[in-house]
């Protein structure tokens, strides 16, 4: 079984930066793709970024050029560096592991406001 725990969310001003972390338990982390999703109030959950076990990255158009996803298989962790944050980035952010099924963390709140 897999457990994912996110951290690093908080309140930041527009133009600021945050770094989200997700730590995984279990032995299958290194074999599968991982990603970050987000969900704003009244909106559908949307894909933010993914990174494969080989390091290939994909980003939503809304965050490309501002966010960077990375992973450390030795630490069984995935990260999301968020720069030039906008109010539209306000959401609960979730990490996931695309294993035999999709595994999810509990989410961490990111609020971008002046």
WOZI-V315223 format. One record per pair of residues at least 6 apart in sequence whose C-alpha atoms are under 7 Angstrom apart, sorted by sequence separation. I is the first residue (numbers start at 1). GAP is how many residues later the second one is. If there is no record, write none. Layout:
BEGIN
i=[I:I]
gap=[GAP:GAP]
END
This chain:
BEGIN
i=[39:51:71:72:96:97:38:39:50:51:71:96:97:37:38:50:70:71:96:37:38:49:50:70:95:96:37:38:49:69:70:94:95:8:9:36:37:48:49:69:94:8:36:48:68:69:94:7:8:36:47:67:68:94:7:35:36:67:68:93:94:6:7:35:67:92:93:6:34:35:66:67:92:93:5:6:33:34:66:92:4:5:33:34:51:66:91:92:4:5:33:51:91:4:32:33:49:90:91:3:4:32:90:2:3:31:90:2:30:89:2:1:87:86:87:85:30:29:40:40:24:39:40:23:24:38:39:23:38:39:22:23:38:21:22:37:38:21:22:36:37:21:36:37:20:21:36:20:35:36:19:20:35:19:34:35:18:19:34:18:33:34:17:18:32:33:17:32:16:17:32:16:17:15:16:14:15:14:15:14:14:22:6:14:6:9:10:11:12:13:14:4:5:9:10:11:12:13:14:2:4:5:6:7:9:10:11:12:13:6]
gap=[6:6:6:6:6:6:7:7:7:7:7:7:7:8:8:8:8:8:8:9:9:9:9:9:9:9:10:10:10:10:10:10:10:11:11:11:11:11:11:11:11:12:12:12:12:12:12:13:13:13:13:13:13:13:14:14:14:14:14:14:14:15:15:15:15:15:15:16:16:16:16:16:16:16:17:17:17:17:17:17:18:18:18:18:18:18:18:18:19:19:19:19:19:20:20:20:20:20:20:21:21:21:21:22:22:22:22:23:23:23:24:25:25:26:26:27:43:47:50:51:52:52:52:53:53:53:53:54:54:54:55:55:55:56:56:56:56:57:57:57:57:58:58:58:59:59:59:60:60:60:61:61:61:62:62:62:63:63:63:64:64:64:65:65:65:65:66:66:67:67:67:68:68:69:69:70:70:71:71:72:73:73:89:98:99:99:99:99:99:99:99:100:100:100:100:100:100:100:100:101:101:101:101:101:101:101:101:101:101:102]
END
